[in-house]
Amino acid sequence: MSLPAVVSRAEWRAARLALLAKEKELTRARDELNARRRGLPMVRVDKDYRFDTPDGEKSLPELFENRRQLIVYHFMMTPGDDWRCSACSLLVDSITHLEHLHARDTTLVVVSRAPLAEIEAFRERMGWTFPWYSSHGSDFNYDFHVTLDDSVVPPEYNYQTPEELNAGGHPEFAKGDQPGTSVFLRDGDRVFHTYSTFARGSEPLMSTYNYLDLTPLGRQENWEEPPGRADTHAQGWIRLHDEY
């Protein structure tokens, strides 16, 4: 792994100012992108989805907890499977005090297809306290394209069909359960789907990556420029936080 050049303080400052100009440019571009995201049209959700929660069965409108906005992180966890997604776990490790979101009329929950008893056992092991519900037995995962099964819903992931994903060199995304983030808006009794993102689209929610991106060694993954550690593929280094 190559290290940055060693220079004088004056040379470093000049290089930093050049990068700062690019950072400001990207910040303005991000603000524009966020505005376009807020301006997306929305689709009314008419299906009566049901979720198992520690407080009993709840509908999708009830997940809002009387707030106007709902963010759902789709955690990869399938019924009866002992495998646990380390990348999903890295993301939800970043969830701390939800009061800040609540202050802006927004609820954040995590949803998985596994039964609630399996979710609760893993939650206790990890020490997580955020709301985490089961969509087991409903079409929720399928309809929002984080579970691909053509016997239930025509499958797509990241707005591509399995054929397109396979042709693009991403067969790992062409079947089964996948991660993603979906956003909903409540207007009275009506619920609307406003946004979904998949694959690397949820990376902004991973605070560990954001911290590492500030450092000279970065994420130390081999796709980066300059390349990271040759033995570390994208996300291949990640473990559950009690397994390092």
matplotlib code that plots the C-alpha trace (Angstrom):
import matplotlib.pyplot as plt

x = [0.0, 1.5, 1.6, 1.1, 4.1, 5.9, 6.0, 6.5, 3.6, 3.2, 3.0, 0.4, -1.7, -1.7, -2.8, -5.4, -6.9, -7.2, -9.0, -11.2, -12.4, -13.4, -15.1, -17.2, -18.2, -19.3, -21.2, -23.1, -23.8, -25.0, -27.4, -28.8, -29.1, -31.0, -33.4, -34.1, -34.7, -37.2, -38.9, -39.4, -43.1, -44.6, -46.7, -49.6, -49.3, -52.6, -51.6, -52.3, -48.8, -48.5, -45.4, -44.6, -43.2, -42.5, -45.7, -47.8, -48.9, -48.7, -49.7, -47.4, -49.1, -48.6, -44.8, -44.8, -45.5, -47.7, -44.9, -45.1, -42.0, -40.7, -37.3, -37.0, -33.7, -34.1, -31.7, -30.8, -32.0, -34.0, -36.1, -34.2, -30.8, -27.9, -25.9, -25.9, -25.0, -21.9, -22.4, -26.0, -24.7, -22.1, -24.7, -27.1, -24.2, -24.4, -27.9, -27.8, -30.1, -33.3, -34.5, -32.8, -34.9, -38.0, -37.5, -37.9, -41.1, -39.2, -39.2, -36.5, -37.1, -35.3, -37.3, -36.3, -38.0, -36.9, -39.5, -39.5, -38.1, -34.9, -34.6, -34.9, -32.3, -29.8, -30.7, -30.0, -26.6, -25.6, -27.0, -29.1, -32.1, -33.5, -37.0, -36.6, -39.6, -40.5, -42.2, -42.4, -45.5, -46.1, -45.2, -43.4, -39.9, -40.9, -42.9, -40.0, -37.5, -35.2, -36.3, -36.2, -38.5, -40.3, -43.0, -44.2, -43.3, -41.4, -37.9, -35.6, -32.8, -31.4, -33.9, -32.4, -33.8, -31.8, -30.8, -29.4, -27.6, -26.1, -25.0, -23.5, -21.3, -23.4, -25.0, -24.8, -27.7, -29.9, -31.6, -32.5, -32.6, -30.7, -30.1, -31.8, -33.4, -37.0, -38.7, -42.4, -44.5, -47.8, -50.5, -53.4, -54.5, -52.7, -49.1, -46.9, -43.6, -41.2, -37.7, -35.7, -32.0, -30.0, -26.5, -24.0, -26.9, -27.2, -23.4, -24.1, -25.8, -22.6, -20.7, -17.6, -17.1, -17.5, -14.8, -12.4, -12.9, -11.3, -8.1, -5.0, -5.5, -9.2, -11.3, -8.3, -10.3, -8.7, -11.1, -9.9, -7.5, -4.7, -5.4, -5.9, -4.7, -4.6, -6.2, -9.3, -12.1, -15.0, -16.6, -14.6, -13.0, -16.2, -17.2, -20.0, -18.7, -18.3, -16.3, -13.2]
y = [0.0, 3.3, 6.3, 10.0, 12.1, 13.9, 17.7, 21.0, 22.6, 25.3, 22.6, 20.7, 23.8, 24.5, 20.9, 21.1, 24.3, 22.7, 19.7, 22.1, 23.7, 20.2, 19.4, 22.6, 21.7, 18.3, 19.7, 22.0, 19.1, 17.0, 19.8, 19.9, 16.1, 16.2, 18.8, 16.6, 13.6, 15.7, 16.6, 13.0, 12.0, 9.5, 6.4, 5.7, 2.4, 0.7, -2.8, -3.7, -4.8, -6.3, -6.5, -8.5, -6.2, -6.7, -4.8, -7.0, -6.8, -3.4, -2.0, 0.1, 3.4, 2.4, 2.1, 5.9, 6.3, 9.3, 11.1, 12.2, 10.4, 6.8, 5.5, 1.7, 0.0, -3.5, -5.7, -9.0, -11.7, -14.7, -17.1, -20.0, -19.0, -18.8, -16.4, -12.8, -10.0, -8.2, -5.2, -4.7, -4.9, -2.3, 0.1, -0.4, -0.1, 3.6, 4.0, 5.8, 8.5, 8.6, 11.7, 13.9, 12.3, 12.4, 16.1, 16.4, 14.3, 11.2, 7.6, 5.1, 1.4, -1.8, -4.5, -8.1, -11.1, -13.4, -14.2, -11.8, -14.4, -14.7, -11.0, -10.5, -13.1, -11.4, -7.9, -9.0, -10.5, -7.2, -4.9, -2.9, -0.9, 0.6, -0.6, -3.8, -5.5, -8.7, -8.7, -12.5, -13.7, -10.4, -9.2, -6.2, -7.3, -8.6, -5.5, -3.2, -5.3, -6.5, -10.1, -11.5, -14.3, -14.5, -16.7, -13.8, -10.5, -10.0, -9.5, -6.5, -5.1, -1.6, -1.1, -3.9, -7.3, -10.4, -10.7, -7.2, -7.9, -11.1, -9.4, -6.6, -8.9, -8.8, -12.2, -11.9, -9.3, -11.3, -13.6, -14.0, -11.2, -8.0, -4.8, -1.5, 1.6, 2.8, 6.1, 6.7, 9.8, 9.9, 12.4, 11.8, 8.2, 7.9, 6.5, 7.1, 5.5, 8.3, 6.8, 3.6, 3.0, -0.2, -1.7, 1.2, 3.7, 3.1, 3.8, 7.4, 5.7, 3.9, 6.2, 3.9, 4.3, 8.1, 8.3, 6.0, 8.1, 11.0, 9.0, 8.5, 4.7, 5.0, 1.8, -0.3, -2.2, -3.2, -1.3, 2.1, 4.5, 4.2, 0.4, -0.8, -4.0, -6.7, -9.3, -7.1, -7.2, -4.7, -5.3, -8.5, -7.2, -6.5, -8.6, -8.5, -6.1, -9.0, -11.1, -8.9]
z = [0.0, -1.1, 1.3, 0.5, -0.4, 2.4, 1.7, 3.5, 5.4, 2.6, -0.1, 2.0, 2.5, -1.2, -2.0, 0.8, -0.7, -4.1, -2.5, -0.5, -3.7, -5.0, -1.7, -1.8, -5.4, -4.3, -1.3, -3.7, -6.0, -3.0, -2.0, -5.5, -5.5, -2.2, -3.5, -6.5, -4.2, -2.2, -5.4, -6.6, -7.2, -4.9, -5.0, -2.7, -0.7, -0.8, 0.5, 4.1, 5.2, 8.7, 10.9, 14.1, 16.8, 20.5, 21.1, 18.9, 15.2, 13.6, 10.2, 8.1, 9.1, 12.8, 12.2, 11.8, 15.5, 14.7, 12.8, 9.2, 7.8, 8.0, 7.0, 6.8, 6.6, 5.1, 7.1, 5.4, 7.7, 6.3, 8.3, 9.9, 8.5, 11.0, 8.8, 9.9, 7.5, 8.7, 6.3, 7.5, 11.1, 10.4, 9.1, 12.0, 14.5, 13.5, 14.8, 18.2, 19.6, 17.4, 19.2, 16.6, 13.8, 16.0, 16.4, 12.6, 12.5, 11.3, 12.5, 11.7, 11.9, 10.8, 9.1, 8.3, 6.8, 9.7, 12.5, 15.4, 17.8, 15.7, 15.4, 19.1, 19.9, 17.6, 18.8, 22.4, 21.3, 19.6, 22.3, 19.8, 21.0, 17.8, 16.6, 14.6, 13.2, 11.2, 7.9, 8.0, 6.1, 4.2, 0.8, 2.1, 1.2, -2.2, -3.1, -2.2, -4.1, -1.3, -1.6, -5.2, -5.9, -9.2, -7.8, -5.6, -7.5, -10.8, -9.4, -9.7, -7.6, -7.8, -10.6, -12.7, -13.6, -12.7, -16.3, -16.3, -13.1, -14.3, -17.6, -15.6, -13.5, -10.3, -10.0, -6.2, -6.4, -8.7, -6.2, -2.6, 0.1, -0.4, 1.6, 1.0, 2.4, 1.7, 2.7, 3.3, 3.9, 5.8, 4.9, 7.3, 6.8, 3.5, 3.1, 0.2, -1.0, -1.9, -2.3, -2.2, -2.6, -2.8, -2.8, -2.2, -2.0, 1.7, 2.3, 3.6, 6.6, 7.5, 9.8, 10.0, 6.2, 6.5, 9.2, 7.2, 4.1, 5.9, 6.5, 4.2, 4.3, 3.6, 3.8, 2.9, 0.2, -3.0, -5.3, -4.0, -5.7, -4.6, -4.0, -0.5, 1.0, -1.7, 0.6, 1.3, -1.1, -0.9, 2.6, 3.0, 6.1, 8.0, 11.0, 13.5, 16.2, 18.7, 16.3, 15.7]

ax = plt.figure().add_subplot(projection="3d")
ax.plot(x, y, z, "-o")
ax.set_aspect("equal")
plt.show()
